[in-house]
Amino acid sequence: MKRFYSFCLMLTTVLCFTSSKKQITIFIIGDSTAAEKLHPETNMERGWGMMLQGFFDDAVRVDNHAVNGRSSKSFLDEGRWQKLVDRIKPGDYVFIQFGHNDEKPAANRHTDPGTTFDANLVRYVEETRAKGGIPVLFNSVVRRNFYNKVDTSVDDESLRSVSYSDEVVNSDTLVDTHGAYKDAPRHVAERMGVVFIDANQITHDMEQGLGVVGSRKLHMWYKPGEIAGMPEGRKDNTHYNIYGARVVAGLMADAVAKQIKPLRKYVVHYDYVVSKQGRGNYMDLQAAINAVPEKGKTRIYVVDGDWVLSKCDLQKKRIKLICYPDATVDFR
């Protein structure tokens, strides 16, 4: 059901959807590269899964359970999977992406590709199918690594406390850090007849295309004083910032559309995505409207929040506002 408002003098259209029709749920399980982040109003870090709702229309609800620092083992051992699997309904999807932390030596996280890592992925697939759900396996996104010698001693989670410093690279080609961990999900998918999304190749091509310098803008790379609350800056080649997570989420949505026909028609791309929860490139609708150029058409997807606007705010701008069921826009 749609609520339609047209204000011709403002050249603006607002489409708001209610949740009267049955929604497909996409559950996401994985690590910090996909995870939800706390305090998005002050924390610039984002996981690609946090941004994924902005690339699906009102027929799909993204329910992201990826958590910082988790491996395929610790996600199970902490009971996170059991809480989620109880909620899966027939026709729902489960996007499964682990590997970054399975590589770590700590006993509470470590698994081995070909044996324990594969076994955990198999369990996720089988238990999703037992509930009538549809599993989708992803391999790990790349680390931004332009160094010929990979430092395997660094824990990705510790990168949040690494201050900015100049970078000395010795390769103009992205160097793999995952080894067999990036291949295991593909092998499990082939054996079990599961859709496989090669997130590693997708993000490799993205980072390599941007090059040594350009790829920094995807990550939590900030000079001292560049970001409020980060006086010493940050040098993090693993975790995404708002821009990077949104780019990766868009690429993942397109890969899903290419391989999963039933979801293809629900994938959308908008100029701006607004979310009070930090799931878009704007957290404030008025800020997004202010950024819209006076020439050309701009489509803004409002994912959540209750918003009140003045009609005068929209004058002389050609804007189409599309509201997800969790959002409302009223005019005063």
Secondary structure, DSSP 8 states (H G I E B T S, - for coil): -EEEEEEGGGTEEEEEE-S-S--EEEEEEE-TTT---S-TTT---B-HHHHGGGGB-TTEEEEE---TT--HHHHHHTTHHHHHHTT--TT-EEEEE--TTTTS--TTT---TTTHHHHHHHHHHHHHHHTT-EEEEE---------SS--TT--GGGGGG--------S-SS-----GGGGTHHHHHHHHHT-EEE-HHHHHHHHHHHHHHHHGGGGEEEE-TTSSTT-TT-EEEEEEE-HHHHHHHHHHHHHHHHHH-HHHHTTB---SEEE-TTS-SSBS-HHHHHHHS-SSSEEEEEE-SEEEEE-GGGGTT-EEEEEE-TTEEEEE-
